[in-house]
């Protein structure tokens, strides 16, 4: 995150603390942090089409997932778009979160990219590999190494935020990257190729909208409007992709003709599918989260099993 963005977040935090200290009743809309990622873009499409009430919902654009978690932890925002493993990481850090909507399941949109002259996954041995210092990056890198029969000692890890990936590769700081769309598409066009993708670990990288559990009751109207706004925009996109391609392509920095390709490696759950993920006596997300947390514990990505008691909340889907 650059200095200007940190100052903006710091100012927002200061204002929030000041209002709280004065005992003022907060009237501002619910705030959701999100960085660039195809599955998050329907919230921005909803805003541009005025099919989400701006009096109830405010999107806060951030450069990466780390900034989203920091904003949640400092009460700058009430909610964020995160991967499920990032939610688990936040829970372990004491940030109580509940998932209110499953946005997408990555089926290849995340990938380990290498130069064209690397013939196989085993060829990553000895390379400098750039990866975000996040749970998602760690999950992808860990799975890639296991598939290659390698250990972390067999490579050199270089931690980079997503906004640093392209320049770091072009400058020779790294030789390979664990990255995701739309950066993945840009690097492939520049000559890199995938040797491992999230399609090989289905169900491990899931993007969600999560809100701080302590605001669910007081911000109920805004949270419901957030979820419904996502579905309204998703339904419009699915009904007429050509009509909305230009807007999404501009935000994701790709040509209009390539926009549908960015979504081809994503499963986009609708309202009915979200009921299966979040509702019932045994929500699907609880099973996936438990399995994912166990894998993260075994890999050292978590130190303790997070409390998943309040993880799933389907009360905002209608």
N, C-alpha and C positions, 0 to 999 in steps of 0.2 A: 504494500500500500504506500502511495507516495505521501509527501508531507501535507499537501492540500487536503487529501482525503482523510488523513488522520485528524487534521484540524477541524474538518467538518464534523466527523464523528465525535471529537472531543467537545465541540461546541454543543452538539445535540445532547450529549450526556450531561453537560453542565446545566443546560436549560431544564432538562428533566429533573435533575437533583434540586435545582432551585425551586421548581414548581412543587416538588414533593415537600421540601423544607418549609414552604409557605403554607402548606395545608390546602393548596388549591385543588379543585376537582379537575382532573385532566379531561379535556374535551377533544384532544387531537385524535386523528384516525389511527387505527392499528398500523404499525410499521413492520414491513417485511423486507429483510435483506436478501439480495440475490445477485450473483455474478452471472456473466455470460455463459449460457449452456442451453442447448435447444429445448430441453424439457421444461426450463423455467420461463421461456419466452411467451407462453400463452398468457401469463399474467400481465406482461407488458403489452401484448396485443389487445387484451381486454381493456387496458387503460387507454390505449390509442383509439379504440372504437367506442369509448364511453359506455361500455357495458358492465363496468364495475363502478360503484359509487365512490367518487374521490373524497367525499366527506367521511367515508368509513375506512378507506384503504389507502395507504401510501407506500409505494415501492421505494426502497433505498438501494441504489445500485452500488455494488462493491466490486473490487478487482479479483477476489478469490474467496475460497471457502473459509480460509483462516480468518479473514476479515469478518465473515458472517458470524462465526462462533464468538469472536471477540466482541462484536456488537451485541450479541445476545447476553454474553457474560457481564457486560458493563451496563445493561439495561438501556442501550441506545435504541434497540428495536425489541418488539415483542415476539416476532417470529422470523423464520429464515427458511430459505430453500437449501436443503442439505442432502447429502447421501445418508443412507441409514447407518453406515459405519461411523460417519461424523456425528450423528445423533448419539450413538453409543459412547463415543469419545467425550462428548459434552456431558452426558449423564455421569460418566465416571468423574468428571471434573466438578460435579455438584450443580450443574445447570439442569434443572428439572424441565424436561420437554415432553410434549405429547404430539404424536403424529396425527394430523387431521386430514391429510390427503396424500395419496401416492401419485406422483407426477409421471414417473417413467421407470422402466426397467431397462438397464443398459444391456444390449445384446450384441455388442461390438463397437459401440460408440467410444469406449475407452480402449486404448491400445498402447503397446510397447512398439515404438517405431525405431528402425535402424536404417543406416545407409543402404542403397541398392546393392552394394557389393557384398553384404553380409548374407550368406546363403541360407542360414537356418537359425533357430532360436539359440542353439548351442554357441553360435558365433558371438554372442554378447559377452563371453568370458573376456575379462581384461579391459572392457570398455568403460568409459566415463558416462554414466547414465543419469540424466536429469529427471527429477521427480519432485512433485509437490510434497512438502513436509506436512502431509495430511494423512488421515486414516485411509482414504481412498487410494492415494498414491502408494501407500505402504501395502495395501491389500493386493493391488495390481502387481507391484514389483515382487512381492513375496510369492504370488502365484506363478509369475513368469519364471522366477529362479527355480522353483520346485519343478516346473514343467521341463526346464532345461537341465535339471540334475545338478544345479549349482547352488552355492551359498553366497551370502552377502560379501564374504571375503574374496570372492572371485571377480568382483566388479568394484568400481569406484563410484560411490553414490554422491551426486551433487544436488543439493536441495535448491529448487527454484519454484517460485510462484508461477502460475499459468501464464501471466502476462510477460514473463521473462523467457518462455520456452523458445520462441522463434529466433529471437536475437541471440540467445545463448548458443543455439545450434549453428547459426550463421557465422558467429564469431569464433567457433571452434572450442567453446568452453566445455561442451559435451559432445559425445559421439552418438548417443541414442537418447530417447526420451519416452517416459511414461506420460502420456498426454490424452487429451480428449477433444471432442468437437467444440467449437469450429477450428481450433488450432490443429487438430489431427488432420483435417482435410487440407489445410494450407501447407502443412509440412509434407504431406503425400504429393501434392502438386509440385513441391520444390524438389522432389526426388527421393524422399524417404519411403519406407514400406513397412507394413505391420508384420510382426512375427508372432505376436500374441495379443489377443483381444478379450474383452469382457464376455464375448460370446462363448468362450471356453470355460467360464466360471459363472454360468447363468444363475441369476438370483442373488448374486453377491453384491452388485452395485445397483442400488435402488435409490431414486431421488424422491424426496418427500417435502411437504410443507410441515414444519414443526413449530409449535408455539410454546412459550414458557407456560408450564402448567398453572402457575399462579395467576395468569391473566385470562384463563379460559372463560370464567364466569363474567368478569367485568367487561371483557371485550368481545362478548359473544356475537354481537351483531356484526362487528367488523371482520371477525374471523370467518363467519358464515359467508359474508359477502366476498371475501378473498377466495374461498373454495369454489363458490358458485361462479365467480368471475372467470376462474381458470376453466371450468367446464363449459361455460358459454363460449369462450374463445376457442377452446379445443373443438367443440362441435361445429363451429363456423369453419375452422380450418379443414376439418375432415369432410365437410360438405362441399367446399370449393377452394382447394389448395391454391389454384392459380390466382385467385382473387387476392390472397393474402401473402403470396410468395415474396413480393417486392418488400413489404414491411419487414418480414422475418429475415430476408436476405441482407437487408441493410444493417439490421442490428447484429447479425452473425458474421457480417463482413465477407459474404460470398456472393457470386453471381446469382441472379434470380433462378437460372436454369439448374443450379446445383442444390437449391434449398431442400427439395424433397429427398435428396440423397442423404442429407444430414440426419433426417428422421427415420431413414430405412433401418438403422441399427438400434432403434428404440421401440420398446413396447409402451404404448400410451394408454394406461388403464382408464376406462370410462367410469361413470357413476356406479354401474352394476359391479364392475370389477373391484372398485374401491370398497364396496360393501363386503366383498369376500376378503379383501386385504385387512380391513379394519373392524368389521362387525362380527357379531355372533359370539358364542361362548369361547371359541378358540380361533381368534383372528389369525389369518395367514401370516401377517407381519410378525406376530409373536414367535411363531416357529422359526421363521427366517432370521429374526433378530437374535434368538437364542443360539442358533447354529452359528451365525456370524460372530457373535460375541465369544463363543467357545474357540473358534478358529483364531480370533484376534488375541485371546488369552494365550493360546498355544504358541503364537508367533511373537509374543511380547508386545503386541500393539495395545493391549489393555493389561493393567496390573490387578484389577479386581473385576468381578462380574457385576455389571451395573444393574440397578433395580429397574426392572421392566414393567412394574405393576401398572403404571399409568401411561404406558407407551402408546397404545392404540385408542383412538377416540373417533368414533364414526358419527357423532351427533351433529356434525356440521355439513353432512352430505346431502341433506334435504332442504 
